[in-house]
Amino acid sequence: MKPPLVVRLAAALFSIVPLMHAQSPAPKKSPQRATVTELDLRTGKQKKVGTFTFDDIWKGTVDQRIAAEIAHQRPDFTMVTSWKQEWQQWYQILRSKKGVG
């Protein structure tokens, strides 16, 4: 007599789990980093700000945009007339890209 299907699946699962744990885990990749520089428009000199991960750079960009909106500054690009349009266009571009990051 064959064991019920659930018992057979459970036995198969328990025989696979040790094999999964026996494999060495993939080495963790350190996050990619980039050096950020600022350009002084008056003097034309570059100044190194620091080396940051791409996540930190992304978060900094979003923080700058939010701070500019709160300070009632105009959006960076002249094609948009309001912050609402700026955010809509930005998210539309992000959604259209495949595999961002």
Backbone as CSV, one residue per row, in Angstrom:
resi,resn,N_x,N_y,N_z,CA_x,CA_y,CA_z,C_x,C_y,C_z
1,MET,0.843,-1.178,0.000,0.000,0.000,0.000,0.888,1.240,0.000
2,LYS,0.561,2.179,-0.850,1.333,3.421,-0.945,0.955,4.355,0.187
3,PRO,1.956,5.131,0.697,1.613,6.134,1.705,0.827,7.267,1.047
4,PRO,0.032,7.984,1.819,-0.740,9.088,1.245,0.184,10.115,0.597
5,LEU,-0.373,10.880,-0.325,0.390,11.853,-1.091,1.062,12.883,-0.178
6,VAL,0.372,13.326,0.866,0.929,14.330,1.766,2.179,13.785,2.452
7,VAL,2.158,12.549,2.858,3.302,11.940,3.534,4.468,11.820,2.565
8,ARG,4.177,11.441,1.309,5.247,11.327,0.318,5.872,12.692,0.039
9,LEU,5.056,13.742,-0.055,5.587,15.076,-0.299,6.413,15.559,0.882
10,ALA,5.937,15.289,2.092,6.670,15.701,3.281,8.012,14.976,3.346
11,ALA,8.029,13.699,3.034,9.282,12.939,3.054,10.240,13.483,2.007
12,ALA,9.729,13.825,0.827,10.582,14.394,-0.213,11.132,15.746,0.221
13,LEU,10.306,16.542,0.847,10.730,17.851,1.305,11.814,17.737,2.366
14,PHE,11.624,16.844,3.336,12.607,16.696,4.401,13.920,16.121,3.890
15,SER,13.897,15.409,2.781,15.150,14.897,2.235,15.872,15.975,1.425
16,ILE,15.163,16.989,0.947,15.784,18.063,0.162,16.348,19.153,1.067
17,VAL,15.701,19.448,2.179,16.114,20.545,3.049,17.572,20.422,3.485
18,PRO,18.053,19.264,3.949,19.468,19.194,4.333,20.405,19.478,3.161
19,LEU,20.010,19.089,1.967,20.848,19.367,0.799,20.917,20.866,0.533
20,MET,19.819,21.557,0.751,19.800,22.999,0.528,20.717,23.694,1.524
21,HIS,20.734,23.225,2.770,21.570,23.853,3.780,23.038,23.451,3.636
22,ALA,23.304,22.329,2.981,24.673,21.864,2.839,25.441,22.722,1.829
23,GLN,24.753,23.325,0.896,25.432,24.168,-0.084,25.925,25.428,0.595
24,SER,27.108,25.846,0.183,27.637,27.068,0.791,26.855,28.269,0.274
25,PRO,26.525,29.182,1.157,25.772,30.354,0.716,26.639,31.238,-0.171
26,ALA,25.976,31.931,-1.061,26.697,32.838,-1.952,27.323,33.950,-1.118
27,PRO,28.538,34.338,-1.455,29.164,35.415,-0.678,28.362,36.703,-0.833
28,LYS,28.249,37.420,0.282,27.500,38.675,0.244,28.288,39.707,-0.529
29,LYS,27.590,40.363,-1.429,28.235,41.432,-2.180,28.137,42.712,-1.367
30,SER,29.238,43.428,-1.308,29.163,44.721,-0.647,28.464,45.682,-1.612
31,PRO,27.686,46.609,-1.078,26.951,47.509,-1.968,27.912,48.355,-2.792
32,GLN,27.500,48.612,-4.031,28.323,49.439,-4.898,28.410,50.843,-4.335
33,ARG,29.565,51.450,-4.496,29.799,52.779,-3.964,30.255,53.695,-5.099
34,ALA,30.025,54.977,-4.908,30.451,55.976,-5.888,30.977,57.194,-5.149
35,THR,31.961,57.849,-5.748,32.503,59.072,-5.180,31.669,60.240,-5.684
36,VAL,31.218,61.066,-4.757,30.382,62.214,-5.103,31.230,63.469,-5.011
37,THR,31.169,64.287,-6.056,31.890,65.560,-6.062,30.898,66.688,-6.318
38,GLU,31.262,67.868,-5.843,30.462,69.066,-6.095,31.309,70.033,-6.908
39,LEU,30.660,70.774,-7.784,31.335,71.763,-8.607,30.908,73.151,-8.153
40,ASP,31.878,73.957,-7.754,31.594,75.338,-7.370,31.518,76.155,-8.657
41,LEU,30.346,76.681,-8.971,30.155,77.378,-10.235,30.893,78.718,-10.271
42,ARG,31.150,79.302,-9.122,31.870,80.577,-9.103,33.355,80.387,-9.405
43,THR,33.966,79.385,-8.793,35.405,79.186,-8.964,35.722,78.121,-10.002
44,GLY,34.779,77.249,-10.313,35.019,76.176,-11.270,35.787,75.007,-10.676
45,LYS,35.960,74.986,-9.368,36.714,73.916,-8.711,35.784,72.807,-8.244
46,GLN,36.312,71.593,-8.308,35.561,70.442,-7.814,36.001,70.139,-6.391
47,LYS,35.027,69.720,-5.588,35.304,69.358,-4.203,34.712,67.973,-3.960
48,LYS,35.528,67.071,-3.415,35.039,65.723,-3.117,34.169,65.787,-1.869
49,VAL,32.941,65.309,-1.994,32.011,65.295,-0.873,32.198,64.033,-0.059
50,GLY,32.365,62.902,-0.733,32.544,61.638,-0.043,32.230,60.470,-0.948
51,THR,32.341,59.289,-0.393,32.017,58.066,-1.113,30.789,57.460,-0.452
52,PHE,29.758,57.227,-1.256,28.473,56.767,-0.734,27.980,55.570,-1.533
53,THR,27.077,54.816,-0.931,26.410,53.747,-1.677,25.365,54.386,-2.585
54,PHE,24.941,53.641,-3.589,23.937,54.166,-4.504,22.606,54.404,-3.783
55,ASP,22.317,53.582,-2.782,21.092,53.798,-2.000,21.150,55.132,-1.265
56,ASP,22.312,55.452,-0.684,22.461,56.729,0.020,22.314,57.909,-0.942
57,ILE,22.890,57.774,-2.137,22.784,58.842,-3.138,21.326,59.025,-3.544
58,TRP,20.617,57.917,-3.754,19.204,57.965,-4.139,18.384,58.669,-3.055
59,LYS,18.581,58.262,-1.810,17.835,58.857,-0.703,18.145,60.344,-0.562
60,GLY,19.407,60.716,-0.773,19.782,62.124,-0.722,19.101,62.942,-1.801
61,THR,18.989,62.380,-3.000,18.317,63.065,-4.100,16.844,63.290,-3.775
62,VAL,16.194,62.273,-3.244,14.783,62.399,-2.882,14.624,63.442,-1.774
63,ASP,15.505,63.420,-0.785,15.442,64.406,0.302,15.609,65.831,-0.229
64,GLN,16.510,66.017,-1.189,16.715,67.345,-1.773,15.473,67.823,-2.509
65,ARG,14.831,66.929,-3.232,13.615,67.306,-3.966,12.491,67.678,-3.002
66,ILE,12.349,66.905,-1.947,11.300,67.199,-0.965,11.587,68.528,-0.275
67,ALA,12.847,68.781,0.086,13.206,70.042,0.740,12.944,71.229,-0.179
68,ALA,13.236,71.083,-1.466,12.984,72.167,-2.421,11.489,72.426,-2.556
69,GLU,10.701,71.365,-2.550,9.248,71.538,-2.649,8.706,72.244,-1.410
70,ILE,9.179,71.856,-0.230,8.721,72.477,1.014,9.114,73.954,1.054
71,ALA,10.301,74.285,0.493,10.777,75.675,0.483,10.135,76.494,-0.644
72,HIS,9.167,75.910,-1.347,8.448,76.571,-2.444,9.382,77.001,-3.569
73,GLN,10.441,76.241,-3.805,11.306,76.493,-4.950,10.704,75.835,-6.174
74,ARG,11.078,76.324,-7.320,10.575,75.734,-8.563,11.258,74.394,-8.814
75,PRO,10.590,73.483,-9.506,11.253,72.227,-9.880,12.483,72.510,-10.744
76,ASP,13.412,71.573,-10.756,14.668,71.747,-11.489,14.467,71.911,-12.994
77,PHE,13.512,71.228,-13.536,13.364,71.186,-14.986,12.295,72.164,-15.442
78,THR,12.544,72.838,-16.545,11.606,73.845,-17.035,10.410,73.244,-17.758
79,MET,10.457,71.962,-18.074,9.350,71.336,-18.805,8.126,71.138,-17.921
80,VAL,8.308,71.137,-16.627,7.179,70.967,-15.719,6.902,72.297,-15.033
81,THR,5.634,72.536,-14.734,5.268,73.818,-14.138,4.920,73.708,-12.659
82,SER,4.776,72.489,-12.166,4.418,72.331,-10.756,5.126,71.095,-10.199
83,TRP,5.163,71.047,-8.876,5.769,69.883,-8.240,4.935,68.626,-8.488
84,LYS,3.638,68.785,-8.623,2.790,67.628,-8.915,3.213,67.000,-10.239
85,GLN,3.403,67.843,-11.261,3.857,67.324,-12.552,5.253,66.720,-12.445
86,GLU,6.117,67.356,-11.662,7.480,66.859,-11.483,7.470,65.434,-10.922
87,TRP,6.704,65.207,-9.840,6.652,63.881,-9.224,5.996,62.872,-10.156
88,GLN,4.937,63.284,-10.848,4.273,62.355,-11.765,5.212,61.923,-12.885
89,GLN,5.936,62.884,-13.447,6.862,62.561,-14.526,8.006,61.677,-14.016
90,TRP,8.502,61.973,-12.832,9.597,61.200,-12.265,9.192,59.746,-12.044
91,TYR,8.014,59.551,-11.437,7.547,58.182,-11.205,7.216,57.468,-12.506
92,GLN,6.732,58.185,-13.487,6.443,57.578,-14.785,7.742,57.056,-15.413
93,ILE,8.801,57.820,-15.313,10.099,57.380,-15.853,10.588,56.158,-15.092
94,LEU,10.464,56.171,-13.765,10.914,55.017,-12.974,10.133,53.766,-13.323
95,ARG,8.831,53.906,-13.510,8.009,52.723,-13.850,8.334,52.184,-15.223
96,SER,8.757,53.049,-16.146,9.004,52.596,-17.509,10.330,51.854,-17.647
97,LYS,11.253,52.044,-16.706,12.551,51.391,-16.787,12.445,49.975,-16.234
98,LYS,13.065,49.055,-16.935,13.086,47.666,-16.489,14.361,47.418,-15.703
99,GLY,14.242,46.809,-14.555,15.408,46.424,-13.776,16.218,47.588,-13.247
100,VAL,15.544,48.581,-12.694,16.260,49.714,-12.123,17.021,49.238,-10.904
101,GLY,18.269,49.649,-10.798,19.064,49.319,-9.614,19.912,48.167,-9.771
